[in-house]
Amino acid sequence: MSTFDTPSRPIDFGRIESDELVALVRTAPKAELHIHIEGSLEPELIFDLAARNGVTLAYPSVQALRSAYAFKDLQSFLDVYYAGASVLLTEQDFHDMAWAYLKRAAAEGVVCAELFFDPQTHTQRGVPMGVVIQGLKRACDQAQQVWGLRAELILCFLRHLTEEAALQTLEEAMPYRDHFIGVGLDSSEVGHPPEKFARVFARAGELGLHRVAHAGEEGPAAYITAALDLLKAQRIDHGVRCTEDPDLVQRLVREGIPLTVCPLSNIKLCVFPSLAAHNLPGLLRAGLVVTVNSDDPAYFGGYLNENYTALLAAHPSLSAQHMWQLLRNSLMASFAPPALKLQWAQRLDEHFAAGARG
């Protein structure tokens, strides 16, 4: 058994009643590994920041903006997403956005959050790189001080832009190298395969940065393979279409590559017709290192605990051991130091053991 599925102490999962499981999961220590911090901007905060910065929005009210959250695909979401990000102009704006998410995360039992951010969304508007990173980092440092929540930043490249732009973005971020732990790849997937960004990911590897990539959400399973082979991705964000290639599934299991799956996001963006049709339980039972995440929670109708709760409601066959496994996977798949991950995992085991005792 791997470190992903070995409890530190015996747990009698059978003694945990199904009606108690939701509360147990909601209060358990957990990590969030797929959260776009710009995607946590709630409409109320968007309007507050617009007023602070004198930005005119295309929507007359909070309710009008929220009603625009009926997406037919990834691109229709991105159009609204980028419009919302236009209110972010100062270091305090970026701090306030991250702080709002981290405050909620801490209340949900999150002990580790690895936040994606999209600097190109902001630098293209004339916002300096330092304003973006330093505002986010200040909130991360405060979360550690106030709640003991380990919050780290992962710089993502927008894949609909050129690799030259990504390389320039990485170099612009180098004065702040100690403020982020890795790089990622997001935005429009179809038509922008991983190989488009092989050079910038190689450069990130030379700099000692972790590498993750969105693949196999709307794009094919071949994008997952390319992200592993050409980008040397250590985690695959989404990855739900891996089942199109049985050999790939076996490889992901064999190599222990984590998948950062986002159930409610997948429904909102029509990747699956319903949560009941989602393949996460099958991925988990196949031995894949599946984790649960919220993606862009302000837009997709749920933060981390709401994703777990909705998943349990849609898939009653998921047992206490399955949920423990998902939670443990999240902790162990983080980029935190091994000793810290094991401490969190022990806390999780104690939490479930206490639940079993009633």
Buried (B, 14 or more C-beta within 10 A) or exposed (E): EEEBBEBBEEBEBEEBEEEBBBEBBBEBBBBBBBBBBBBBBBBEBBBBBBEBBEBEBEBEEBEEBBEBBEBEEBBBBBEBBBBBBBBBBBBBBBBBBBBBBBBBBBEBBBBBBBBBBBBBBBBBEEBEBBBBBBBBBBBBEBBEEEBEBBBBBBBBBBBBBEBEBBBBBBEBBEEBBEBBBBBBBBBBBBEBBBBBBBBBBBBBBEEEBBBBBBBBBBBBBBBBBBBBEBBBBBBBBBBBBBBEBEEBBEBBBEEBBBBBBBBBBBBBBEBBEEBEEBBBBBBBEBBBBBBBBBBBBBBBBBBBBBBBBBBBEBBEEBBBBBBBBBBBBBBBBBBBEEEBBBBBBBBBBBBBBEBBEE
